[in-house]
Amino acid sequence: MNPNDSTPQDQPSERLNLFSDEAHWHELLRIEEECGCDIGAGRDWGTQMGMFMQDPVGMERLAQLRDWMLSEFRLLLNEWELGRITDTLNAIGRQLLIERFRQPPPETQELLWHLFEQSQATRSDHSSGAISRANAARTEVRAVIARTLTSDDWQALTQAAVGTLEQYLSTQQAELNRED
């Protein structure tokens, strides 16, 4: 599935229509100028804002795909029961995954869209077959994530985990020493 392929259910929602409302943009700009910063409400489209403006539905679907993949990464970390280091690994892993999936090969893109569609099937179909397909998609996207992260990426995650654990243990030791 390509994000540019629209079906009737993919029609822009009311909040997407706000992006074509010039008065809304001026109000956001006024608020940002008033507070002296970028309020960053909603998705941070950054350099992709132009593409979003041309195809808000397609870009929103792309963001949903990205969010689903990152959510599966977070769930994977949670299943590993890493405790305190999970948040650190998730933050670093998110950055690495976003970078690695910035321009994936066409076959990976097609696979990810297919898996994403399978994962979404249970929204309208709650049958055991749909649930089974969604679970299979979750398993497969995790495999894609594992294959996409390089050995250097995994090493960076390992080093971050060790650093976080060392920092925590050092803090705990200092607390114990203060109690004496």
C-alpha positions in Angstrom: 0.0 0.0 0.0 1.3 3.4 -0.9 0.4 6.4 1.3 -0.8 8.2 -1.8 -3.5 5.6 -2.5 -6.6 7.1 -0.9 -9.7 5.1 0.0 -12.9 6.6 1.2 -11.9 6.0 4.8 -8.7 8.0 4.2 -10.5 11.3 3.5 -8.9 14.2 5.4 -10.4 14.7 8.9 -11.4 18.0 10.3 -8.0 18.5 12.0 -6.2 17.9 8.6 -8.5 20.6 7.1 -7.0 23.1 9.5 -3.7 22.9 7.5 -5.4 24.4 4.5 -7.0 27.2 6.6 -4.8 30.3 6.3 -6.4 32.0 9.3 -5.5 29.0 11.4 -1.8 29.3 10.2 -1.8 33.0 11.1 -3.2 32.2 14.6 -0.4 29.6 15.2 2.2 32.0 14.0 0.8 34.7 16.3 0.9 32.4 19.2 4.5 31.3 18.5 5.7 35.0 18.1 3.9 35.9 21.3 5.6 33.1 23.3 8.9 33.6 21.5 9.3 30.0 20.5 8.1 27.2 18.3 5.2 25.7 20.1 5.6 22.4 18.2 2.0 21.4 18.5 1.1 18.1 16.8 3.5 16.2 14.6 7.0 17.7 13.9 7.0 17.6 10.1 10.2 19.6 9.9 11.7 19.5 6.4 8.8 17.4 5.2 6.2 20.1 5.8 6.0 20.8 2.1 5.2 17.2 1.3 2.7 17.2 4.1 0.9 20.2 2.7 0.7 18.6 -0.8 -0.6 15.3 0.6 -1.8 15.5 4.2 -3.6 12.2 4.2 -0.6 10.3 2.7 1.8 11.9 5.0 -0.4 11.2 8.0 -0.5 7.5 6.9 3.3 7.6 6.7 3.4 9.0 10.2 1.1 6.3 11.4 3.3 3.7 9.9 6.4 5.2 11.7 4.5 5.5 15.0 3.5 1.8 14.7 7.0 0.7 14.0 8.4 2.7 16.9 5.6 1.5 19.2 6.6 -2.1 18.3 10.2 -1.3 19.2 9.1 0.1 22.5 6.9 -3.0 23.2 9.9 -5.2 22.4 12.1 -3.4 24.9 9.3 -3.7 27.5 9.1 -7.5 26.9 12.8 -7.8 27.5 12.1 -6.5 31.1 15.2 -4.2 31.1 13.8 -2.0 33.9 15.3 1.5 34.3 17.3 1.3 31.0 14.2 0.9 28.9 13.6 4.6 28.5 17.2 5.3 27.5 17.2 2.5 25.0 13.9 3.6 23.6 15.1 7.2 23.1 18.3 6.1 21.4 16.6 3.3 19.4 13.9 5.7 18.1 16.6 8.1 16.8 18.5 5.2 15.1 15.3 3.7 13.6 14.1 7.0 12.2 17.5 7.5 10.6 17.6 4.0 9.2 14.1 4.2 7.8 14.6 7.6 6.3 15.0 6.1 2.9 14.6 2.3 3.0 14.9 0.2 -0.1 11.7 -0.1 -2.2 11.2 -3.8 -1.2 11.4 -2.8 2.5 8.9 0.0 2.0 6.5 -2.4 0.3 6.9 -4.9 3.1 6.3 -2.3 5.8 3.2 -1.0 4.1 1.9 -4.6 3.8 2.6 -5.3 7.4 1.1 -2.1 8.6 -2.1 -2.8 6.7 -2.2 -6.3 8.2 -1.7 -4.8 11.7 -4.6 -2.4 11.1 -7.0 -5.2 10.0 -8.4 -5.7 13.5 -9.8 -2.2 13.5 -12.8 -3.4 11.4 -12.4 -7.2 11.6 -12.2 -8.8 15.1 -12.1 -12.4 13.8 -9.4 -14.8 14.9 -7.9 -14.7 11.4 -7.5 -10.9 11.5 -6.0 -11.1 15.0 -3.6 -13.8 13.8 -2.6 -11.7 10.8 -2.1 -8.6 13.0 0.1 -10.7 15.4 2.1 -12.1 12.5 2.6 -8.5 11.2 3.9 -7.4 14.7 6.4 -10.3 14.7 7.6 -9.6 11.2 8.0 -5.8 11.7 10.1 -6.6 14.8 12.3 -8.8 12.6 12.6 -6.0 10.0 13.6 -3.6 12.8 16.2 -6.1 14.1 17.6 -6.6 10.6 17.7 -2.8 9.9 19.6 -1.8 13.0 23.3 -2.3 12.2 25.8 -4.0 14.6 27.1 -0.5 15.4 23.5 0.5 16.3 23.2 -2.5 18.6 26.6 -1.6 20.1 25.4 2.0 20.7 22.3 0.6 22.5 24.5 -1.7 24.6 26.8 1.2 25.6 23.8 3.3 26.5 22.4 0.6 28.6 25.7 0.1 30.4 26.1 3.8 31.0 22.6 4.2 32.3 23.0 1.3 34.7 26.4 2.6 35.9 24.9 6.0 36.6 22.0 4.4 38.5 24.3 2.2 40.6 26.6 5.1 41.3 23.6 7.2 42.5 22.3 4.4 44.7 25.8 3.9 46.2 26.0 7.6 47.0 22.5 7.5 48.6 23.6 4.5 50.8 26.8 6.3 51.9 24.7 9.4 52.9 22.5 7.2 55.1 25.5 6.0 57.2 
